[in-house]
Amino acid sequence: MVRLPGSFLFWEGIGRMKIENLQTDRQKGLTEQEANDRLEYYGVNSIDTQSTKSFIVYFKEAMKDITILILLVATGLSTFIAYQTHPDDFTEPIVIFSIVLLNLYLSIRQQKSAEKSMDQLKKMSTPTSCVLRESSVKEINSSEIVPGDIVQLKLGDRVPADAKVITSTNFFVDESFLTGESEPSEKDASYQPTDNEGLSDRKDLVFSGALVVTGKATVLVEKTGNATEIGKISHLITNEGTLVAPLQIKMQRLGKVLGLVAITAGFLAIVIGLVKGLSLESSIMNAISMAVAAIPEVLPVVVTISLAVGMGNMAVKKTIVRTPSTVETVGGVSVICSDKTGTITENKMSVKKIAPLIEIPTLLDFTKDKEKNLLLLFYLASAFSENEGGSNPTELAIQKAVNNRFSEKELQESLSDLKKIKELPFDSKRKRMTVVYRIGKEYLSVTKGAFDRLHLVNLSEDYQAEHDQLADQAYRVLGVAYKVFQQSIEELPEEELEEELIFAGFIGIIDPARKEAAKAVEVAKKAGIKTVMITGDHLLTASRIAKEVGIMGEGDRAMTGAELKRMSDKQLAETIDRYRVFARTSPEDKIRIVKAFQQNDEIVAMTGDGVNDAPALKAADVGIAMGSGTEVAKEASDMVLVDDHFATIVQAIEEGRRVYQNIRKSLYAMLGCNISALTIVLISLILGWGAPVTAIQLLIIKVVADGIPGFSLSVEPAEEKNMEKQPIHKYDSIFSQGLTFKILEISVVFTVVTLLAIVIGRTQSVAIAETMTFIVLGLSTISHMYNCRSEVSILRLKFFGNPLLVLTTAIGALIIVLLVTIPLTQHIFGFVTIGLSNWLWVLGLSFIPVAYIEVKKWTHLF
């Protein structure tokens, strides 16, 4: 059995290097027996996944809804009464139980979402790797790699585990998935780290999942599986609980309140019935009617369908929403925490500054344009698709700049006299690259690289000032210099090719901001939404981009991850509103930032595309992944932007706000009917009239007159100036902004007109009164749907602006009329035929709610 490794200590032995803690032989590698022992101890090189919920768990959670429990009790009582009094007719319990089953199905479906983050993290590992075992290189499954293995890496490989670089040649890896850096990271076996360096600064380490873009290396595996940096991220994702959406919380609170109302109303019905001398069976039936009247059975269905419609609309706008509740949550977003690379920026290095500093001699005077001449020198000092350097973003940026400024013919003519004869590749120690050409009888050596690594004969303070000015603007600055030889260079040492160079000028390279980003940030600002940049990139670069797109304004601050670590969570929460940029951050930093905003009652959206973004995406109220990002980020998120456009986030927020407004409209429509029905039944019982409508009649009204037309409100277009309002506060009630008063007000109107129908009907017979009550309660609810469309008069709206509402209200009205006029349905549901005068009464009474609200709208009292 092997011991757990501490820090890795190297020492030179006779002809070999030995890894003391892990007993790894540098020349032979591990033996198969050692590898098997370590595999047994450390486990396979893979990441654990979290188990998914079973159907039973989802069912238990759904059964916690008090409204469902009350309806189940109502079903049981209704079944018992039906069996005792009319065993040949179970219509009422069947209808009630059907509503229960529908609600359970939709509730479970809404909760259940695919949690595949860990499965996608496992896919980041390379299927096979070249490992030194028993003096020979073997290709094995990456899951079998253990700490102490020596792995060989080359161009195109993915690093299979966290490891220390032993030897390297021009070795660069893409770690943007982990660090957020758009440039490949240079790795060097001789690098000596300091105590304060972060992951992105460790030039001697490579991390699981990184892609080799240039060169080759031999590495010693230090950590595998869950111990790797990706493994740590998976642990953060696993332990970051899924947040409950604000709407879900609000609807749960509403359900509890209505449940208590239903229980209280049912108890009152039984007491009143017994006091009035009714039988226990009749009192229980009245109690069921009261309970059904109190509970908006169809409301959960309407809310779910509204969210589903929102999901469909977002999909059309290239936003894939993984859970329905996210649609409403995104509408309340007050802070967007955005990654820089690939989200605000294009994730493509681009030459933005060309600064020629001397007159090019006749030999190099390719064109009449100084900038184009300088650009050609950088082009000559580069390597493209013909070799490994073609994968380097810097080289590709130079190639793109040349292609943009030169036609193919012009480029060929400019370089027709040059013949490439030698190349000195970029080296991590030299930090420069040189290419030698023959021009006629002369030789030209062109060198590009970091300015302080170019050995110049014409060094000037002006050049240094130009360099510093570009660096201060967050550009990655490269210089180019040349040397002309009159004699053959074949016998010259390579060092002489890079000595006594003549400096020509600089280029400034940067990852540019997306064109649409600035406008999207401005729209978000008008909507009261703060945009914050969180990136692994340098502070200067991040701040420059943030100012360019409008994220940072006057008085806004920026902070590095190192500064963030020195702050407590409390200090961060107290000061975080002053900051708009966080640079050089780790995955843990991002979670702290998100949670600090959440402590200030903000609804936080986090955008990202890399593995390093996954924990914060999970922690945020709304995690937003880029379509071009890693599968890990997508599966940890709530939304995926198919087109990667930051502006699409704003469109998603606008759609979320529309959905939330329309759910409030549905509440206005349905609860007015519920409260009215409850009040009518209660008043009738107190007056000794008995329940004017049965439980099954109320269910019919709630489905065909209330529920289905209420669902149609979900497709109502957004109100004007939707994105010029402040976000809804996280803890604001869904009944805020006067909705409670409006619901109570319309329920009073409903109650008055329905009681009038009862009084008019009872002058003829109880059966006629009950039939008129059903018609008025149903038709007035249908007509009220048009009040709910907007705060402006229905006369100012297009009547067919919501064709689905027109269709469902027409069908609902037709069903109500047919139920009370067809003999068979009259018998089943307990209706009777009413005369023409009664029809005129019920039609007139049914449109009073519309007339009342219209008068208020026109007199600006609404």
C-alpha positions in Angstrom: 0.0 0.0 0.0 1.4 3.4 -0.9 1.4 6.6 1.2 -0.5 9.8 0.5 1.8 12.3 -1.3 2.9 15.6 0.3 4.8 18.1 -1.7 6.9 16.6 -4.5 10.6 16.8 -3.8 13.1 16.2 -6.6 16.7 15.1 -6.3 19.4 14.1 -8.7 20.6 10.6 -8.5 23.2 8.8 -10.5 21.8 9.0 -14.1 18.2 9.4 -13.0 15.7 11.6 -11.2 13.7 10.1 -8.4 10.4 11.3 -7.1 11.0 10.7 -3.4 7.5 10.7 -1.9 5.9 8.6 -4.6 9.0 6.4 -5.3 8.7 7.0 -9.0 11.6 6.1 -11.2 12.2 8.9 -13.8 13.6 6.5 -16.4 11.4 3.5 -15.9 8.2 4.9 -14.5 6.0 2.8 -12.3 5.8 -1.0 -12.4 2.4 -2.6 -13.1 2.2 -3.8 -9.6 2.9 -0.3 -8.2 0.3 1.1 -10.5 -2.3 -1.5 -9.5 -1.7 -0.8 -5.8 -2.1 2.9 -6.3 -5.2 2.5 -8.4 -6.7 0.5 -5.6 -5.7 3.1 -3.0 -6.5 6.3 -5.0 -9.4 5.0 -7.1 -9.9 5.4 -10.8 -9.0 8.7 -12.5 -12.7 9.9 -12.9 -15.1 12.2 -11.2 -17.9 11.0 -9.0 -21.4 11.9 -10.0 -24.3 12.8 -7.8 -27.3 10.5 -7.8 -30.5 11.8 -9.4 -33.9 11.9 -7.6 -36.2 9.0 -8.0 -39.9 9.3 -8.9 -40.8 8.5 -5.3 -38.8 11.5 -4.0 -40.5 13.8 -6.5 -43.9 12.4 -5.6 -43.3 13.0 -1.9 -42.3 16.6 -2.5 -45.4 17.2 -4.6 -47.6 15.7 -1.9 -46.4 18.4 0.5 -48.7 20.9 -1.4 -51.5 21.6 1.0 -54.0 22.3 -1.8 -53.5 18.8 -3.2 -54.0 17.3 0.2 -57.2 19.2 0.7 -58.5 18.0 -2.7 -57.6 14.4 -1.9 -59.6 14.7 1.4 -62.5 16.3 -0.6 -62.2 13.3 -3.1 -62.4 10.8 -0.2 -65.4 12.5 1.4 -67.2 13.0 -1.9 -66.7 9.3 -2.7 -68.0 8.3 0.7 -71.1 10.5 0.4 -71.8 9.3 -3.1 -71.5 5.7 -2.0 -74.0 6.3 0.9 -76.5 8.4 -1.0 -76.3 7.7 -4.8 -73.9 4.7 -5.4 -74.8 4.8 -9.1 -73.2 8.2 -9.6 -69.6 9.0 -8.8 -69.2 11.9 -11.2 -68.2 14.4 -8.6 -65.4 12.5 -6.9 -64.1 11.4 -10.3 -63.9 15.0 -11.5 -62.2 16.2 -8.3 -59.7 13.3 -8.4 -58.9 14.0 -12.1 -57.9 17.6 -11.1 -55.6 16.2 -8.4 -53.9 13.8 -10.8 -53.3 16.5 -13.4 -51.8 18.8 -10.7 -49.6 16.0 -9.4 -48.3 15.2 -12.9 -47.5 18.8 -13.8 -45.9 19.4 -10.4 -43.6 16.5 -10.8 -42.8 17.4 -14.4 -41.9 20.9 -13.3 -39.5 19.8 -10.6 -37.7 17.1 -12.6 -34.7 18.4 -14.6 -31.7 16.6 -16.0 -28.7 17.1 -13.7 -25.9 15.9 -15.9 -23.0 18.2 -14.7 -20.9 15.4 -13.3 -21.4 13.2 -16.3 -20.1 16.0 -18.5 -17.2 16.6 -16.2 -16.1 13.0 -16.6 -16.1 13.5 -20.4 -13.3 16.1 -20.0 -10.8 13.3 -19.4 -8.8 12.0 -22.4 -9.9 8.4 -23.3 -6.3 7.2 -23.6 -2.8 8.5 -22.6 0.8 7.6 -23.2 2.3 6.6 -19.9 5.8 5.4 -19.0 5.5 2.0 -17.3 8.4 -0.5 -16.7 10.8 1.4 -19.0 8.4 1.5 -22.0 5.7 3.9 -23.1 2.3 2.4 -23.1 -1.1 3.7 -24.3 -3.6 3.1 -21.5 -7.1 4.3 -20.6 -6.9 7.6 -18.8 -9.1 6.3 -16.0 -6.2 4.0 -15.0 -3.6 6.8 -14.5 -2.4 7.1 -10.9 -0.4 9.6 -8.9 3.3 9.0 -9.7 2.7 8.1 -13.4 4.9 9.8 -16.0 2.8 10.9 -19.0 4.0 12.1 -22.4 2.0 14.9 -23.9 2.0 16.3 -27.5 0.1 18.7 -29.7 -3.7 17.9 -29.6 -3.6 15.9 -26.4 -5.8 16.7 -23.4 -4.1 16.6 -20.1 -5.5 13.5 -18.2 -4.7 14.6 -14.6 -3.1 17.4 -12.6 0.6 17.1 -13.1 4.0 18.8 -12.7 6.1 19.4 -15.9 9.4 17.5 -15.9 10.6 18.3 -19.4 9.1 20.6 -22.0 9.8 21.9 -25.5 7.9 25.0 -26.7 5.0 23.7 -24.6 1.8 25.7 -24.5 -1.6 24.6 -23.2 -5.1 26.1 -23.5 -6.4 26.5 -19.9 -9.2 29.0 -20.7 -11.8 26.5 -19.5 -10.2 26.8 -16.0 -8.5 30.2 -15.8 -10.6 32.3 -18.2 -7.4 33.4 -20.1 -7.9 33.6 -23.8 -4.1 33.1 -24.5 -2.5 29.7 -24.3 -0.5 29.3 -21.1 3.2 28.7 -21.5 4.6 25.8 -19.3 8.2 25.5 -18.2 9.8 22.7 -16.2 12.4 25.0 -14.7 9.9 27.5 -13.4 10.2 28.2 -9.7 6.8 29.2 -8.1 6.3 31.6 -5.2 3.9 31.2 -2.4 1.4 33.8 -3.5 0.8 32.6 -7.1 -2.6 31.5 -8.3 -3.3 28.6 -10.6 -3.0 30.6 -13.8 0.5 31.7 -12.8 1.9 28.2 -12.2 4.0 27.6 -15.2 5.3 24.3 -13.8 1.8 22.7 -13.5 -0.7 21.4 -16.0 -4.3 20.6 -15.1 -6.8 17.9 -16.1 -8.8 18.9 -19.2 -6.3 21.4 -20.6 -5.5 21.1 -24.3 -2.0 21.0 -25.7 -1.8 23.6 -28.5 2.0 23.7 -29.1 5.0 21.6 -28.4 5.5 18.6 -26.2 6.2 17.7 -22.6 6.7 14.9 -20.0 4.8 15.4 -16.8 4.5 13.7 -13.5 1.0 13.1 -12.3 0.3 14.6 -8.9 -3.5 14.4 -8.5 -6.2 12.3 -10.1 -10.0 12.1 -10.1 -11.8 14.1 -7.5 -8.5 15.6 -6.2 -7.9 17.5 -9.5 -9.0 21.0 -10.0 -11.9 19.8 -12.1 -12.7 17.4 -9.3 -12.8 20.2 -6.8 -15.2 22.1 -9.1 -17.4 19.0 -9.3 -17.5 19.0 -5.5 -18.6 22.6 -5.5 -21.3 21.8 -8.0 -22.5 18.8 -6.1 -22.7 20.7 -2.8 -24.4 23.8 -4.3 -28.1 23.1 -3.8 -30.6 24.0 -6.5 -32.3 27.2 -5.6 -36.0 27.5 -5.4 -37.3 30.1 -7.8 -39.0 33.2 -6.3 -42.3 32.4 -8.0 -42.3 28.9 -6.6 -41.8 30.3 -3.1 -44.7 32.8 -3.7 -47.0 30.2 -5.0 -46.2 27.9 -2.1 -47.1 30.6 0.3 -50.3 31.3 -1.6 -51.2 27.6 -1.5 -50.8 27.5 2.3 -52.9 30.6 2.8 -55.7 29.3 0.5 -55.4 25.9 2.1 -56.1 27.4 5.6 -59.0 29.4 4.1 -60.4 26.2 2.6 -60.1 24.3 5.9 -61.7 27.1 7.8 -64.5 27.6 5.2 -65.2 23.8 5.3 -65.4 23.8 9.1 -67.8 26.8 9.0 -70.0 25.1 6.5 -70.4 22.1 8.7 -71.1 24.2 11.8 -73.6 26.4 9.9 -75.3 23.4 8.4 -75.7 21.6 11.7 -77.0 24.8 13.4 -79.5 25.2 10.6 -80.7 21.6 11.1 -79.2 20.0 8.0 -78.0 16.4 8.0 -74.3 15.6 8.5 -74.1 14.3 4.9 -75.5 17.6 3.5 -73.2 19.6 5.8 -70.2 17.7 4.5 -71.3 18.3 0.9 -71.5 22.0 1.6 -68.1 21.9 3.2 -66.7 20.3 0.1 -68.3 23.0 -2.0 -66.7 25.6 0.3 -63.3 23.9 0.0 -63.5 23.7 -3.8 -64.5 27.3 -3.9 -61.5 28.4 -1.9 -58.8 26.5 -3.9 -57.8 27.6 -7.4 -57.4 24.1 -8.7 -56.4 25.1 -12.2 -54.0 27.9 -11.1 -50.9 25.6 -10.8 -51.7 24.2 -14.3 -52.0 27.7 -15.7 -48.7 28.8 -14.1 -46.9 25.8 -15.4 -48.3 26.3 -18.9 -47.5 30.0 -18.8 -43.9 29.1 -18.0 -43.8 26.5 -20.7 -45.0 29.1 -23.2 -42.2 31.4 -22.0 -39.8 28.6 -22.6 -41.0 28.2 -26.2 -40.8 31.9 -26.9 -37.2 32.0 -25.5 -36.2 29.0 -27.7 -37.4 30.9 -30.8 -35.1 33.8 -29.6 -32.1 31.3 -29.3 -32.3 30.9 -25.6 -32.7 27.3 -24.3 -34.3 27.2 -20.8 -33.7 24.0 -18.8 -36.4 24.5 -16.2 -39.8 26.3 -16.4 -39.3 28.2 -13.2 -36.2 29.9 -14.7 -38.5 31.8 -17.1 -40.0 33.7 -14.2 -36.8 34.0 -12.2 -34.9 35.6 -15.1 -37.6 38.2 -15.4 -36.6 39.4 -11.9 -32.9 39.5 -12.5 -31.3 42.6 -10.9 -27.6 41.7 -11.3 -25.8 40.0 -14.3 -22.4 38.6 -13.4 -20.8 38.1 -16.7 -17.6 36.4 -17.7 -15.4 38.4 -20.1 -13.8 36.0 -22.5 -16.3 34.8 -25.1 -19.3 36.5 -23.5 -18.5 40.3 -23.5 -15.6 39.7 -25.9 -15.3 37.7 -29.1 -12.7 35.2 -27.7 -10.6 35.9 -30.8 -7.3 37.8 -30.5 -7.2 40.7 -32.9 -4.5 43.2 -33.9 -6.0 46.6 -33.0 -2.9 48.9 -32.9 0.0 49.1 -35.4 2.8 51.5 -34.4 5.7 51.8 -36.9 8.6 53.7 -35.3 11.3 54.0 -38.0 11.6 54.4 -41.7 11.9 51.0 -43.3 15.0 50.7 -45.5 14.7 50.2 -49.2 15.3 46.5 -48.9 12.2 46.1 -46.8 10.0 48.8 -48.5 7.3 46.4 -49.6 4.5 48.9 -49.9 4.0 52.7 -49.7 2.1 52.2 -46.4 4.2 52.2 -43.2 1.7 50.3 -41.1 1.4 47.6 -43.8 5.1 47.3 -44.1 5.4 46.8 -40.3 2.6 44.3 -40.4 4.5 42.3 -43.0 7.5 42.2 -40.8 5.4 40.6 -38.1 4.0 38.2 -40.7 7.5 37.2 -41.8 8.4 36.5 -38.2 5.5 34.1 -37.7 4.7 30.5 -38.4 1.2 29.6 -39.6 -0.7 26.5 -40.7 2.3 24.7 -42.1 3.5 23.9 -38.5 2.5 23.7 -34.9 2.4 27.5 -34.5 -0.7 27.7 -36.5 -2.7 26.9 -33.4 -1.5 30.0 -31.6 -4.1 32.8 -31.3 -1.4 35.4 -31.6 -0.1 34.0 -34.9 -3.7 33.7 -36.2 -4.4 37.4 -35.2 -1.4 38.5 -37.2 -2.5 36.4 -40.2 -6.0 37.8 -40.0 -4.7 41.4 -39.9 -2.6 40.8 -43.0 -5.4 39.1 -44.8 -7.7 42.1 -44.0 -5.1 44.7 -45.3 -3.7 42.8 -48.3 -5.3 41.2 -51.3 -3.9 37.7 -52.1 -2.2 39.1 -55.2 -0.7 42.0 -53.3 0.7 39.8 -50.6 2.3 37.4 -53.1 3.9 40.3 -55.0 5.3 41.8 -51.9 6.9 38.6 -50.7 7.8 37.2 -54.1 11.6 37.8 -53.7 11.8 36.3 -50.3 12.8 32.7 -49.7 12.5 31.2 -46.2 15.6 29.3 -45.2 15.6 29.0 -41.4 13.4 29.3 -38.3 14.1 29.6 -34.6 10.8 28.7 -32.9 9.4 30.6 -30.0 11.1 29.6 -26.8 9.8 30.1 -23.3 13.2 31.3 -22.1 14.0 33.6 -25.0 10.4 34.8 -25.4 10.9 35.6 -29.1 10.8 33.9 -32.5 13.1 34.4 -35.5 12.7 33.6 -39.2 15.5 34.0 -41.7 15.0 34.8 -45.4 17.2 35.2 -48.5 16.5 38.3 -50.7 18.7 38.0 -53.7 22.3 37.9 -52.4 21.4 39.2 -49.0 19.9 37.6 -45.9 17.1 39.0 -43.7 16.6 37.9 -40.1 13.2 39.0 -38.6 12.5 38.6 -34.9 9.3 39.3 -33.0 8.6 38.9 -29.3 8.4 40.7 -25.9 10.0 44.2 -26.2 12.4 43.6 -23.3 13.7 40.4 -24.9 14.7 42.0 -28.2 18.5 42.9 -28.3 18.4 46.2 -30.1 21.1 48.6 -31.4 18.7 51.5 -31.7 17.1 51.3 -28.3 15.3 54.6 -27.5 13.3 56.0 -24.5 10.7 56.9 -27.0 10.2 53.2 -27.9 9.8 52.3 -24.2 7.2 55.1 -23.8 5.3 53.8 -26.7 5.3 50.3 -25.3 4.2 51.5 -21.9 1.4 53.5 -23.4 0.0 50.5 -25.3 0.4 48.3 -22.2 -1.5 50.8 -20.1 -4.4 50.4 -22.6 -4.5 46.7 -21.9 -3.0 45.6 -25.2 -0.7 42.6 -25.4 2.3 44.3 -26.9 4.7 42.6 -29.3 7.7 44.2 -31.0 9.5 43.3 -34.2 13.1 43.9 -35.2 15.4 42.9 -38.1 18.9 42.4 -39.2 20.4 42.3 -42.7 23.4 40.1 -43.4 25.5 40.5 -46.5 27.2 37.1 -46.2 25.7 33.6 -45.9 24.4 32.8 -42.4 24.8 29.1 -42.6 27.9 29.1 -40.5 26.7 31.8 -38.0 25.7 30.7 -34.5 22.0 31.1 -33.9 22.6 33.6 -31.1 24.1 36.0 -33.5 20.9 36.1 -35.6 19.1 37.7 -32.6 21.8 40.2 -31.6 22.2 43.9 -32.6 18.7 44.1 -34.1 17.2 47.2 -35.6 13.8 47.8 -34.0 10.9 48.5 -36.4 7.7 49.0 -34.2 4.9 47.5 -32.1 1.5 45.9 -32.6 -1.1 45.8 -29.9 -3.3 42.7 -29.7 -6.5 42.4 -27.7 -9.6 40.2 -27.5 -12.2 42.8 -28.7 -15.6 43.4 -27.2 -18.7 42.1 -29.1 -20.4 44.8 -31.1 -23.8 44.2 -29.5 -22.5 44.1 -25.9 -22.5 47.8 -25.2 -26.1 48.3 -26.4 -27.2 45.3 -24.3 -25.5 46.7 -21.2 -27.2 50.0 -21.8 -30.7 48.4 -22.1 -30.0 46.4 -18.9 -29.0 49.6 -17.1 -32.3 51.3 -18.1 -34.2 48.3 -16.8 -32.5 48.7 -13.4 -30.1 45.8 -13.9 -26.4 46.0 -12.9 -23.9 44.3 -15.1 -20.7 43.0 -13.4 -17.7 41.5 -15.1 -16.0 38.5 -13.3 -13.0 37.1 -15.2 -9.8 35.2 -14.8 -8.1 37.8 -17.0 -5.8 40.7 -16.0 -7.3 43.6 -14.1 -6.1 46.2 -16.7 -7.5 44.3 -19.6 -10.8 43.6 -17.9 -11.3 47.2 -16.8 -10.6 48.5 -20.3 -13.2 46.2 -21.9 -15.7 47.0 -19.1 -15.3 50.8 -19.7 -15.6 50.2 -23.5 -19.0 48.5 -23.2 -20.4 50.6 -20.4 -20.1 48.2 -17.5 -17.7 50.5 -15.6 -18.7 54.2 -15.2 -17.5 57.1 -13.2 -17.0 56.1 -9.6 -17.2 52.3 -10.3 -14.3 50.2 -9.0 -12.4 47.1 -10.0 -10.9 44.4 -7.7 -8.5 41.4 -8.1 -9.0 37.9 -6.7 -6.1 38.5 -4.4 -7.8 41.6 -2.9 -11.0 39.6 -2.7 -9.4 36.9 -0.6 -8.4 39.5 2.0 -12.0 40.5 2.5 -14.5 38.6 4.8 -17.8 37.6 3.4 -19.4 40.3 5.5 -17.1 43.0 4.2 -17.7 41.9 0.6 -21.4 42.0 1.0 -21.2 45.5 2.5 -19.0 47.0 -0.3 -19.8 44.8 -3.4 -22.2 47.3 -4.9 -19.3 49.7 -5.6 -17.5 47.2 -7.8 -18.2 46.4 -11.5 -15.1 44.3 -12.4 -13.5 41.4 -10.6 -10.3 40.1 -12.3 -8.0 37.2 -11.7 -10.7 35.2 -9.9 -10.9 31.6 -9.0 -14.1 29.4 -9.1 -14.5 29.9 -5.3 -14.2 33.7 -5.8 -17.1 33.7 -8.3 -19.3 31.9 -5.8 -18.5 34.4 -3.1 -19.3 37.3 -5.4 -22.6 35.8 -6.4 -23.6 35.0 -2.8 -22.6 38.5 -1.7 -25.1 40.0 -4.1 -27.7 37.5 -3.0 -27.1 38.6 0.6 -28.1 42.1 -0.5 -31.4 40.6 -1.8 -30.4 40.8 -5.4 -31.6 38.2 -8.0 -28.3 37.2 -9.7 -27.7 35.8 -13.1 -24.2 34.4 -13.9 -23.0 34.0 -17.4 -20.1 31.7 -18.4 -18.8 29.2 -20.8 -16.0 27.3 -19.1 -15.6 24.6 -16.5 -14.4 27.3 -14.1 -17.8 29.0 -14.4 -19.8 25.9 -13.5 -20.0 26.4 -9.6 -21.0 30.0 -9.9 -23.6 29.1 -12.6 -25.0 26.6 -10.1 -25.0 29.0 -7.2 -26.6 31.9 -9.1 -30.4 32.4 -9.2 -30.1 32.1 -13.0 -27.0 30.4 -14.5 -26.6 31.4 -18.2 -24.1 29.3 -20.3 -22.9 30.2 -23.8 -23.8 27.8 -26.6 -20.2 27.5 -27.7 -19.1 26.8 -24.1 -18.2 23.5 -22.4 -20.9 20.9 -21.8 -20.1 21.2 -18.1 -21.1 24.9 -18.1 -24.3 24.1 -20.0 -25.4 21.3 -17.7 -24.7 23.4 -14.6 -26.8 26.3 -15.9 -30.4 27.2 -16.1 -30.3 28.7 -19.5 -28.1 28.3 -22.6 -27.6 31.1 -25.2 -27.4 29.3 -28.5 -25.9 32.3 -30.3 -23.6 33.5 -27.5 -24.9 37.0 -27.8 -25.0 39.0 -24.6 -28.0 40.9 -26.0 -30.0 37.7 -26.0 -29.8 37.8 -22.2 -31.7 41.1 -22.3 -34.3 39.6 -24.6 -34.7 36.7 -22.1 -35.2 39.1 -19.2 -37.9 40.9 -21.2 -39.7 37.6 -21.9 -39.4 36.7 -18.2 -40.9 39.9 -17.2 -43.8 39.4 -19.6 -44.5 35.9 -18.2 -44.5 37.2 -14.7 -46.9 40.0 -15.6 -49.2 37.5 -17.3 -49.2 35.2 -14.3 -50.3 38.1 -12.2 -53.1 38.7 -14.7 -54.1 35.1 -14.3 -54.2 35.5 -10.5 -56.3 38.6 -10.9 -58.7 36.6 -13.1 -58.9 33.4 -11.1 -58.8 34.6 -7.5 -61.6 37.1 -8.0 -63.8 34.2 -9.1 -62.6 32.0 -6.1 -63.2 34.6 -3.4 -66.5 35.5 -4.9 -67.7 31.8 -5.1 -66.6 31.3 -1.5 -68.4 34.4 -0.3 -71.6 33.5 -2.2 -71.7 30.0 -0.8 -71.1 31.3 2.8 -73.7 34.0 2.6 -76.3 31.6 1.1 -75.6 29.1 3.9 -76.0 31.8 6.6 -79.3 33.0 5.0 -80.5 29.4 4.9 -80.6 29.1 1.1 -78.2 26.2 1.0 -75.2 26.0 -1.3 -76.3 27.7 -4.6 -73.7 25.8 -6.6 -72.4 22.3 -6.0 -68.7 21.3 -5.9 -68.8 19.8 -9.4 -70.5 22.9 -10.8 -67.8 25.1 -9.3 -65.1 22.8 -10.8 -66.7 23.2 -14.2 -66.7 27.0 -13.9 -63.1 26.9 -12.8 -62.0 24.8 -15.7 -64.0 26.1 -18.7 -64.6 29.7 -17.5 -61.6 30.4 -15.4 -58.8 28.0 -16.0 -58.6 27.6 -19.8 -59.3 31.3 -20.6 -56.9 32.2 -17.7 -54.2 30.1 -19.5 -54.8 32.2 -22.6 -53.6 35.3 -20.7 -50.2 33.6 -20.7 -49.7 34.6 -24.4 -50.7 38.2 -23.9 -48.1 40.6 -25.4 -45.9 42.5 -23.1 -47.0 45.8 -21.6 -45.5 49.0 -23.0 -42.2 50.2 -21.4 -41.7 46.7 -20.0 -37.9 47.2 -19.9 -38.0 50.6 -18.4 -39.3 49.5 -15.0 -37.2 48.5 -12.0 -36.8 44.7 -11.4 -39.3 43.1 -9.0 -37.7 42.9 -5.6 -36.8 39.4 -4.5 -39.1 39.4 -1.5 -42.0 41.4 -3.0 -45.3 39.5 -2.8 -46.8 38.4 -6.1 -49.7 40.5 -5.0 -47.7 43.7 -4.6 -48.4 46.9 -6.5 -52.1 46.9 -5.6 -53.0 43.5 -7.0 -54.6 42.4 -3.6 -57.0 45.3 -3.7 -57.9 44.7 -7.3 -58.7 41.1 -6.6 -60.9 41.9 -3.5 -62.6 44.7 -5.4 -63.6 42.5 -8.4 -64.7 39.7 -6.1 -67.1 42.1 -4.4 -68.5 43.0 -7.9 -68.8 39.3 -8.7 -70.6 38.6 -5.4 -73.1 41.4 -5.8 -74.1 40.5 -9.3 -74.3 36.8 -8.5 -76.4 37.4 -5.4 -78.8 39.5 -7.5 -79.1 36.5 -9.8 -79.9 34.2 -6.8 -82.5 36.7 -5.5 -84.2 37.0 -8.9 -84.2 33.3 -9.5 -85.5 32.4 -6.0 -88.7 34.4 -6.8 -89.4 31.6 -9.2 -87.8 28.4 -7.8 -84.6 27.2 -6.1 -83.6 25.2 -9.1 -83.9 28.3 -11.4 -81.9 30.3 -8.9 -79.1 27.7 -8.8 -79.0 27.5 -12.6 -78.9 31.3 -12.9 -76.1 31.4 -10.3 -74.0 29.0 -12.4 -74.5 31.0 -15.6 -73.8 34.4 -14.0 -70.7 33.2 -12.1 -69.4 31.5 -15.3 -70.1 34.2 -17.8 -69.0 37.1 -15.6 -65.7 35.3 -15.0 -65.2 34.9 -18.8 -66.0 38.5 -19.5 -63.6 39.6 -16.7 -60.7 38.0 -18.7 -60.8 41.0 -21.0 -60.4 43.3 -18.0 -57.2 41.4 -17.1 -55.5 41.9 -20.5 -54.0 45.3 -19.7 -54.3 48.3 -17.4 -55.5 50.3 -20.4 -59.1 50.1 -21.8 -60.0 47.1 -23.9 -61.2 49.6 -26.5 -57.6 50.7 -27.0 -56.4 47.1 -27.5 -56.8 45.0 -30.6 -59.6 42.7 -30.0 -57.8 39.9 -31.8 -54.5 40.9 -30.3 -54.8 37.7 -28.3 -56.7 35.3 -30.6 -56.3 32.4 -28.2 -58.2 34.3 -25.5 -61.0 35.1 -27.9 -61.2 31.4 -28.9 -61.1 30.0 -25.3 -63.6 32.5 -23.9 -66.0 31.8 -26.8 -65.7 28.0 -26.2 -66.1 28.4 -22.5 -69.2 30.5 -22.9 -70.6 28.0 -25.4 -70.0 25.1 -23.0 -71.8 26.9 -20.1 -74.8 27.6 -22.3 -74.9 24.0 -23.6 -74.7 22.5 -20.2 -77.7 24.4 -19.0 -79.8 23.9 -22.2 -79.1 20.2 -23.2 -81.5 17.9 -21.3 -78.9 15.2 -20.7 -76.4 17.5 -19.1 -79.1 19.3 -17.2 -80.0 16.0 -15.6 -76.3 15.0 -14.9 -75.3 18.4 -13.3 -78.6 19.4 -11.8 -79.7 22.3 -14.0 -83.2 23.3 -15.2 -84.5 25.3 -18.2 -84.8 29.1 -17.7 -87.0 31.4 -19.7 -86.0 34.3 -22.0 -86.4 37.0 -19.4 -84.0 35.1 -17.1 -81.5 34.8 -19.9 -81.6 38.6 -20.4 -81.1 39.0 -16.7 -78.0 36.7 -16.5 -76.5 38.2 -19.7 -76.9 41.7 -18.3 -75.5 40.8 -14.9 -72.6 38.9 -16.4 -71.2 42.0 -18.2 -71.4 44.4 -15.2 -67.8 43.5 -14.1 -66.5 44.6 -17.5 -68.5 47.8 -17.5 -67.4 48.6 -13.9 -63.7 48.2 -14.7 -63.9 50.1 -18.0 -65.4 53.1 -16.2 -62.5 53.0 -13.7 -59.9 52.8 -16.5 -61.5 55.7 -18.5 -61.7 57.8 -15.3 -58.0 56.8 -14.4 -59.1 55.3 -11.2 -57.8 51.8 -12.0 
